Amino acid sequence: MRTWLMKRNCSFSPKQVGIFYLSIVSFSLLVALYFLLIGVWMIIIFTCIELIALTVALYVYSKHALDYEKITIVGKHLVVERSWGGKVRIEEFNTVWTKLIHKNDGRRDLVLATSTKEVPIGYFIVANQQEQFEKDLSSYLGL
């Protein structure tokens, strides 16, 4: 059995993003409240715009922070499990009929292909590790 687990390189976990978000919202509202008390009422409009933009950005970040790709080979059975935005997708292959090919569509050019389907892989591989990953995976295919 051989397993490769590739994840996003994220600085914050979703929990840390929540703590960060609450601290920024609290600080922004305190500053807005101070200016509101001294008579600058327009600060509320800009604070709301700022907080809406921050909310959207951190929501998108949090949704994809836990994305991963897991490739498992057991005997002649290959399973590709991908989580993208909380949605898990599983593809199954037979290693005898599966090839690893290159597509020329940018950095993410590795594709597992059979006669009936193609699945792009390697979204989270660091560029300097892609060649080693390709050699390791290829050694299990077409046996």
Disulfide bonds with the S-S distance in Angstrom:
none
